[in-house]
Amino acid sequence: MPIAVAEYLRHLATRCSRIARDTKDRMVTMELEVISVELIEKAEELEATYKVPGAGGGKSPDTVIFSGDDDAA
């Protein structure tokens, strides 16, 4: 069960990152980035607590954290 929860948290983090990348509202972008990081941290915490083999030590390959600097003028 902890594996499924950690995977779901990573999935939500990815969704937040994608929405952050697509939105033009800077406040929304920043908040979604914070949520994404928190979700990844919680997933890593779960994996460490339950010692999930092959997990932890970084983000999942499909997780992209948006920096928000691409559209700065």
Secondary structure, 3 states (H helix, E strand, C coil): CHHHHHHHHHHHHHHHHHHHHHCCCHHHHHHHHHHHHHHHHHHHHHHHHCCCCCCCCCCCCCCCCCCCCCCCC
